[in-house]
Every structure is written in structure tokens, then in C-alpha cells.
Amino acid sequence: MARIPVTVEEFREAQDILKDAIDLHEKKDFYGAIESFKKAAMISPFNKDHLDEFQKKLKGGTYKLQQESVAYMGCAAVHLSQLLKELTDEQKEEVPVDENLVKVFNDWEN
């Protein structure tokens, strides 16, 4: 079954969850941040098994909780950047897309 492109509502939800998760991470609520990062990464996923595979890899290592949170943050941020690429310019205006996130995503591309 083909994946359906992200909707404005789904992108908005993923963006809001990611921003909230970053706030939790900065407040050192790593458990809450990890759960939120996972939730953001599962909105309109490109591969439904990716998060499970990612979790298995993390469990195979010896990472501190803060390091795990950073790993999930990266996963969720990359996911959101890929969702952003699916939106039309009109949809991006409708969201609206967070300017700071757009800058970070553009820096990754260069």
C-alpha cells in the first residue's frame, strides 16, 4: 500500500510535538522528551518499522538517558524535515512552518 503524503494538520501536529519535546529535553525531562520525540516520528511515517529498529539499536548500546534523548530528537527532526519536503508552498504558509526549524533543515541540506 502506497504511503499517503502528510497533511497540513499532521505536519502541524508533528511540528508542535517536536517543539514541545525539545523544551522537555532542555528542562532535562528526558523520559518525557523521548516519548514525545517518538510520537512526532510516528506521525505519517515513511517506514512503520523504523522506530522499532531504531529502539533496538539504541538498546544494544550503552547510552546515558540524555544521549538517548538526543538520538530520538535527531530521529524526530529528520522525520519532520522529510515531511516538510512533501508540503506545497501553499501548505507551508497554512501550517505555518517554524522559521528556526526551516533554517536548521536548510543548513543540513548545504
C-alpha positions as CSV (number, residue, x, y, z in Angstrom):
1,M,0.0,0.0,0.0
2,A,1.4,3.4,-1.0
3,R,2.1,6.0,1.7
4,I,-0.3,9.0,1.6
5,P,1.6,12.3,1.8
6,V,1.4,14.3,5.0
7,T,-1.5,16.7,5.5
8,V,-1.2,20.2,6.9
9,E,-2.8,19.1,10.1
10,E,-0.4,16.1,10.6
11,F,2.6,18.3,9.9
12,R,1.4,21.0,12.3
13,E,0.9,18.3,15.0
14,A,4.3,16.8,14.4
15,Q,6.0,20.2,14.5
16,D,4.2,21.1,17.7
17,I,5.1,17.8,19.4
18,L,8.8,18.2,18.3
19,K,9.0,21.7,19.7
20,D,7.4,20.6,23.0
21,A,9.8,17.6,23.1
22,I,12.8,19.9,22.6
23,D,11.5,22.0,25.5
24,L,11.2,18.9,27.7
25,H,14.7,17.9,26.7
26,E,16.1,21.3,27.6
27,K,14.3,21.1,31.0
28,K,16.1,17.7,31.5
29,D,12.8,15.7,31.4
30,F,14.4,13.1,29.2
31,Y,11.8,10.4,29.7
32,G,9.0,12.8,28.6
33,A,11.2,14.2,25.8
34,I,11.9,10.7,24.4
35,E,8.2,9.7,24.4
36,S,7.3,13.0,22.6
37,F,10.1,12.5,20.1
38,K,8.8,9.0,19.4
39,K,5.3,10.4,18.9
40,A,6.5,13.0,16.5
41,A,8.4,10.5,14.5
42,M,5.3,8.2,14.1
43,I,3.1,10.9,12.5
44,S,2.8,9.9,8.8
45,P,5.8,7.5,9.0
46,F,7.8,6.6,5.9
47,N,8.6,3.2,7.3
48,K,6.4,1.9,10.1
49,D,9.2,-0.4,11.4
50,H,11.8,2.3,11.6
51,L,11.2,3.4,15.1
52,D,11.2,-0.2,16.4
53,E,14.5,-0.8,14.6
54,F,16.0,2.4,16.0
55,Q,15.0,1.4,19.5
56,K,16.6,-2.0,19.1
57,K,19.9,-0.3,18.0
58,L,19.8,2.1,21.0
59,K,19.1,-0.7,23.4
60,G,22.1,-2.6,22.0
61,G,24.4,0.2,23.1
62,T,25.3,1.7,26.5
63,Y,23.9,5.2,26.3
64,K,23.0,7.6,29.0
65,L,19.4,8.8,29.1
66,Q,20.4,12.3,27.8
67,Q,22.2,10.7,24.9
68,E,19.1,8.6,24.1
69,S,17.0,11.7,24.2
70,V,19.4,13.4,21.7
71,A,19.2,10.4,19.4
72,Y,15.4,10.4,19.4
73,M,15.5,14.2,18.9
74,G,17.6,13.6,15.8
75,C,15.2,10.9,14.5
76,A,12.2,13.1,15.0
77,A,13.8,16.2,13.5
78,V,15.0,14.3,10.4
79,H,11.5,12.9,10.1
80,L,9.9,16.3,10.2
81,S,12.4,17.7,7.7
82,Q,11.3,14.9,5.3
83,L,7.6,15.7,5.9
84,L,8.3,19.3,5.2
85,K,9.6,18.4,1.7
86,E,6.1,16.9,0.9
87,L,4.3,20.1,1.6
88,T,3.5,22.6,-1.2
89,D,4.4,26.2,-0.7
90,E,0.7,27.0,-0.1
91,Q,0.6,24.3,2.6
92,K,3.8,25.6,4.2
93,E,2.1,29.0,4.5
94,E,-1.0,27.4,6.0
95,V,0.9,25.5,8.7
96,P,2.9,27.9,9.3
97,V,6.3,26.2,9.4
98,D,8.6,27.3,12.3
99,E,11.3,29.6,10.9
100,N,14.0,28.2,13.2
101,L,13.3,24.7,12.1
102,V,13.4,25.7,8.4
103,K,16.8,27.3,9.0
104,V,18.2,24.1,10.6
105,F,16.7,21.9,7.9
106,N,18.2,24.1,5.2
107,D,21.6,24.1,6.9
108,W,21.5,20.2,6.8
109,E,21.0,20.4,3.0
110,N,24.1,22.6,2.5
